[in-house]
Structures are given as structure tokens and as C-alpha cells.
């Protein structure tokens, strides 16, 4: 990505399309009459106002709609717009000045971190974990709802080194399963995607002899059969209409597709919010210079042997500037960010998307980090 300059605003292709944005609806409060029959009074309205614009990860889309609705109920003077264009597009829009926050399934790399210091002030950008979810290895085999696979087999499937569903490596892990003799058609993301980066991080860590490419948000050229689609919905739709196809996607969007149980240690672990949370508990702070002290970007242990942990998991962030031009924007960013990580906000997302809610410790750390966002001093 090109180095960005202060205040540069991308063209209309980068800035959010009005048709793609989802706006909050103003909430209404119902007053109840207190004892004594006095006139009912409405609860005090939030002083937060304005419009907050964001773009990024499509994996967050279902959760984002729940957050937008819930935030609007308690902040009727404020609205939030979000365009699920993909993690890479969201980070680019934030660093180009086109939006006020980005949703991203991967944290900023070194070049992006340096660019953030130019756009967001000397402390740069702040990563707040907002959405934790397992990534499903999802397939279309009528009559088969789940399969057991190890990391090496998954890597060989996506490299097209294993090309049939009744390959010995698959049948050996699934005794008794009636696997058809039909071709495997792996489907990957065609756009830059944090989901791709998380998935290839897993393959590189857990199957290093087979998956020799560096983890990346862009699918490596020449790997696989070339079948691809844009966005989480795109790959799920293509696999859903193609018998024998397989992809990787946020579990909340995988619909009725079959799911892979992943070998961890000596057990095959099915995906679940609880298993994803176990993997996140073993994470460490992300390395790299230029991050603010309160930053919450994290690195996951992809080749963990922890019992019950599901290692193909994404931690999707809301990426905010550490400073904004005016106090109104700062107040709006803080209010929305703190609602998202609150117990109420996480419960709303779980109900809508089935993600793993943040732990109490992570919620507290995120709330504190958001409090540090301030007005930019020129």
C-alpha cells in the first residue's frame, strides 16, 4: 500500500457509497409513571451526536448490524454507517481519511502503522478487539455435516495436492463416513481479506512442511485451482452452489454447509465460540514498533495443543485513531467503541452472529484503552 499523507481523502470509490451504508434507526424510550401519579418523565437523552463512518471486515457484518441497532436505541442523536468492503479496504479507507474507524480481521502491518502516525497523530492507531469467531473450513457434500481433518490435509486440499473427497488421507480420519468419489473444488477469497490472513497463518504454523508460503491477506498466486469470490458472502454462496466445493469463512456466515473438526493434539475439535475463546486466551501481544501503549493487537498460538482449543480463529478489531480533530468525534468514537465491547454489546453480537464474547478482563482493558482517545493537538 502506498504511503499516505495527512488529510488525504480517497476518491468516491474508497469513501463509503451511500447505498452500501447501513444507518441506525433512532430509538424511542417508554416512560413509566412513578408512584404518586406524577407526570411520566423520559430518561435523559445521550448528549452524543453526529455520524460515525466505518468500513472493513465483512466477517463483522451481522454483529455490526446488531451494534448499530443497539447503539441507536441509547444514543438517538447519533448514527453509525458501516460498509463491509473487506479488511484491507477498511484499513485503506481509515488511513486515507475516508472513514473514522475500520473493521479488520488483521492488525496493521509496519507500513500501515507508520502511515497511521501521519493520519491519526503521533500515537497512531489503536486496535480494539471487537469480534472473536472461529473460521469454518466449510464444505458442500450432501448428507455429510462434519469431517475430521488435520492441518496437513487441509493445506494439501487448498494446494490441490489432494483432489478427491475419498482420498485415503480423508477416509483414514473419518472411518465409517461414506465419502463420494467426486473432485474437491477449493474456493478462496479473491479480495484482500483478514480472514485469508488468519487462515494462512494457521496453515503456515500448523502445517509448515506443506504450506511454505508466508501468511498474507492476499491468496498466494498459483496456489489452488483459481476458484475465488469476493467477501465472506461471495465464497459461501459459491460453495453452497457447487457440490464438492470447500472454503474458509467466518463461522457465523457458513450457513448449512458442512464443517471440519480440526486435529489439536490427539483430538479433533469442532468449532464453537467456547473453543475459539480458549485459543484467544493463549494469545500474546503483537510485536512491532510504533504501536501505542494501550494497543490490543494480539498474536495467536496457531499450532496449540491445548485441549478443546480451536486454533482457526479470527480476532476482528475495530481500528480507531488515538486522536481526532474535534471533541464531538472523540465523544462519538468513545461511546460507540465502549458500547461494542460492553457486556450488552457483546451479548447483542453473540445473538446475531454466534461469536465468542470478550472476557471480562478483555472488556475492561478495551474500555480503558478507548478512554485514552483524545483531541488531536496540532
Secondary structure by P-SEA (a helix, b strand, c coil): ccccccccccccccccccccbbbbcbbbbbbbbcccccccccccccccbbbbbbcccccaaaaaaaaaaaaaaacccbbbbbbcccaaaaaaaaaacccccccccccccaaaaaaaaaccccccbbbbbcbbbbbbbccccccccbbbbcaaaaaaaaaccccccccaaaaaaccccccccbbbbbbbbccccaaaaaaaaaaaaacccccccccccccccccccccccccaaaaaaaaaacccbbbbccccccccbbbbbbbcccccccccaaaaaaaaaacccccccccccccccccccccccccccccccccccbbbbcccccaaaaaaaaaaaaaaacaaaaaaaaaccccccccaaaaaaaaaaaaacccccc
